[in-house]
Amino acid sequence: MLCVNRLPYSVANHVLQNVNDLTRLRPSVRAVGFSQTFYRRSGVFDFPPTSGRLSMSRRIVPSGAASRHSTVATLSGDRSSDAHIMTEISGAIKFGAPMYNRGETAQCAELYQVTMKNMLRSKATVQDAKVRDRFEAALQEAEKCEMPNEKAWALRRGFDDVAEILQNKYRAQPQILTPRDIPEKATKVLWDFSADVNSAWRTLNDSIMGGISDMAIEWKDECAEFKGTVRLDYNGGFASARARRQIDIAAFDGFYLDVRCSTPDKVFLLLVKDYECTSTQVNFKAPFAATEEWGRIYVPFEALTPEMRGRTVQRGPLDTSNLQEIGLMIIKGVGENQTGQFQLDVRAIGAYSES
């Protein structure tokens, strides 16, 4: 057997408590007591009493299906109620997303609905009024959906919104990284813009959604100039440049950027994608600001936050052994003076490890 997923025991309990509803959707589903095992047509789900977690074992695993939407969410200390909600959400998505990807949209929607309703029944669990209101709104929206895939997404959006509500209660604003000196043990150059023109870089601006912001890349003797204008017209507000390349820098501690900026009031973002990101539209991002003089900005891997369409999302850590894309972006809302002209000169992008 190959273990491809894990689910908190409480979510598994919700599935068993509502097994009659699941059986109605899938006649081949049956529960063998509460004791240990819940069988369904495509696999065996074991409930280890000692571990308190559910391991899903399958003989046939669709390529990539179990990992596309993997999530990790934890809170601790006196935040136990919120931590419990985050665990329930993370577990439901980790179990439901592979279902959805296999085409079992009705079963995915049912699991999401079961989990959400059971959390709402516990006033001790859902103490935050915003969380309760969002769950109730998601359930109401799902009831109006005719197609199971639409229902699943209505509930999933509710989970994502609640996760963001809870995270925002404890999250500090991301630190804007600036040039500094640290003792380096080792470095690895990924792009040397002073040596050659790298045609792998391409621009991606808000024109894809109707905006008119722009960015161009000009190659100079010692660097590449990333410059353009951020405009808010037609609901736009971002410009970016990206390069695709498979990279393994797991032996390092983070990225470095040798940069200077003729518009030092602007805040830029380093964008990074691993293999999982390429199928989920997630970007790992870290904000930074450069000065008018050349300087090296260090971006530790842990400073990169997973986001999708500007919203923080739940997923595991960045897989630095299998990176697929690196990018630079300027976007409205990150700094106070983001609109208008900008220019960022980049001499090199690389990886570093601290001594």
Stockholm file with secondary structure:
# STOCKHOLM 1.0

chainA/1-355         MLCVNRLPYSVANHVLQNVNDLTRLRPSVRAVGFSQTFYRRSGVFDFPPTSGRLSMSRRIVPSGAASRHSTVATLSGDRSSDAHIMTEISGAIKFGAPMYNRGETAQCAELYQVTMKNMLRSKATVQDAKVRDRFEAALQEAEKCEMPNEKAWALRRGFDDVAEILQNKYRAQPQILTPRDIPEKATKVLWDFSADVNSAWRTLNDSIMGGISDMAIEWKDECAEFKGTVRLDYNGGFASARARRQIDIAAFDGFYLDVRCSTPDKVFLLLVKDYECTSTQVNFKAPFAATEEWGRIYVPFEALTPEMRGRTVQRGPLDTSNLQEIGLMIIKGVGENQTGQFQLDVRAIGAYSES
#=GR chainA/1-355 SS CEEEEEEEHHHHHHHHHTHHHHHHHCTTCEEETTTTEEEETTEEEECCTTTCEEEEEESSCCTTTTTTTCCCCCCCTTCHHHHHHHHHHHHHHHHHHHHHHTTCHHHHHHHHHHHHHHHHHCTTTCCCHHHHHHHHHHHHHHHTCSSHHHHHHHHHHHHHHHHHHHHHHHCCCCCCBCCCCCCEEEEEEEEETTTCCCTTEEECCGGGGTCCCEEEEEECSSCEEEEEEECCGGGCCEEEEEEEEEECCTTSSEEEEEEEESCTTCCEEEEEEETGGGGTTCEEEEEECCCSSCEEEEEEGGGCEEEETTEECCCCCCCTTSEEEEEEEEETTSSSSCSEEEEEEEEEEEEEEEC
#=GC SS_cons         CEEEEEEEHHHHHHHHHTHHHHHHHCTTCEEETTTTEEEETTEEEECCTTTCEEEEEESSCCTTTTTTTCCCCCCCTTCHHHHHHHHHHHHHHHHHHHHHHTTCHHHHHHHHHHHHHHHHHCTTTCCCHHHHHHHHHHHHHHHTCSSHHHHHHHHHHHHHHHHHHHHHHHCCCCCCBCCCCCCEEEEEEEEETTTCCCTTEEECCGGGGTCCCEEEEEECSSCEEEEEEECCGGGCCEEEEEEEEEECCTTSSEEEEEEEESCTTCCEEEEEEETGGGGTTCEEEEEECCCSSCEEEEEEGGGCEEEETTEECCCCCCCTTSEEEEEEEEETTSSSSCSEEEEEEEEEEEEEEEC
//
